[in-house]
């Protein structure tokens, strides 16, 4: 079995200590083939593969969406791959293949938020309604701060 690549979207700016520590933790504890930095690659991360993207003036969510699309469309990125943020630190050895982690049904996640009202919860409810409208009666929440298994295929 081929190891997956790790793909991480990185904002502009070479001062990114959290990325430095994340890369070290992935090397030590997360079996992978290559690390792909999408967006800005600091000079000190020259060993990682790179997919440059335009970031100037875009909000954070647009940068992330652009990075995900670039990774999915790049012919050399593994399928599946592990999608990570630059502040995901893996503190213990992980199994191969990496498990698909989730929080369970979105409806149960809503219950955890209770009556809290925020733009974040409102967006979650809107996404839930959209998925239900597409025929996914009980969508799963992948709202965790951990690497996620992502795939280009169906």
N, C-alpha and C positions, 0 to 999 in steps of 0.2 A: 504494500500500500504506500502510495506516495504521500509525503507530508504536505500539509497545506501551507500556503503563504500567509503571512500576516500583513494586513493592509491598514495603514493609519493615515488619517487626514491630519495635516500639520499646517498651522497658521504661519503667516510671515513673521520672521524675526529669529535670529540665531540664539537668543537667550531663552532656552526652553529646557530647564533642568529636569522637569517632569518627564519629558521625552527621553532624556539621557538615562534616567533611572528605569523607565519602562523598558527601553531596549535591553538594558542589562538584565532585568528580571525575565524578559522573554527568552533571552539567550540561555539563562540558567534553568528555567522551569517550564517552558512552553515549546514542545517539539514543533519545528516548522522547517520549511525549505528556504524561503527568502522573506525578508521584510521589504515591503514596498511603502515608501513615503509618497503620499499624494498631496500636491500643493507645494509648500516650501520645504526644501531639504537644507538644514543647517550644514555648514561646511564640515563640522565635526562628525556628521553622520554619512560621510562619503561611502561607507561600506554598504549602505542600504540602497536598494534599487529605487528609482525615482520616476514618478509620473508628474511632470509640472502641470499646474492648472492656474488659470487667472483668478486672483482673489481680491484685487483692489476694489473697494467700495461695496463688496457683497456682504450681506448679513451672515452670521455664523451658520445658520441652517442652510443657506444657499451654498456656502462653501462645502459643507458636508455632503449635500446632495450632488454637487458637481464632482466631488472626490469619489463618491460611491459609483456614479455613472462612469467616470474615467477608469476605475478599477474593473468594473464589469465589462467594459469595452476593450480593455487592453488584452491582446492575445497571449501575453506571457504570464499573466496572473493566473494562479491555479484556480480550478473550479472543483470543489468549493475552496473558499479562503476564510481566514479568520479576520473579522472586522474589529478593530480596537481603537480606543482613544489614546491620546498621548499621556494620559494619566492612569492607565490601567497597569497596575503592578501585580505581577503573578508571584506569590510568595512561597509556593510549594510546587513540587513537580506535578505536572498534569498528565492525564492519560492520553493515549493516542488510540482512536481518534478523539478529538476534543468533544465533550458532550454538548448537546443543544440545551442550553439553560433557559428557563423561563419562570414566570411568577404564577402561572396557572391562568384560568379564564379571566378576561378583562373585567367581567362583572364582579368577580371577587376582589379585584384590585380597587374598583370603585368603592366597594364596601370599606376597604382600608382607609380611603381618603375621606369617608363620611360625607358631611355636607360642605366640606372645604370648597371654597370657590376661588379659582385662580385661572389665569390664561392657560396654564399648563393643563389643568384638569379639564377645562373647557375644550382644549384641542384634543385631549384624549377621548372625551365623549364624542366629539365630532368624527374622529377617526373610527371609533367603535361603530357609530351609526353608518358611516360609509361602508365599512366592511360587512356589517349585517345586511346592508342594501345590496351588496354584491353576492349575497347568499352564504356568507360565513356566519352561521347562527351563533356560535360561541367562540369568538376569536381568542387566541392566546396572547397574553402580555409578555413581551420580551424586554420589558422595562427593567433592566438590570445594568449595573455598572461593571460589566465583565465582557471579555471578548465574545463575539457571537459568530456562529457558523453562518456564512453567507454563500449564496450560489447564484451563478448566472443562469443556470438551467431552470427547467420547470419545477 
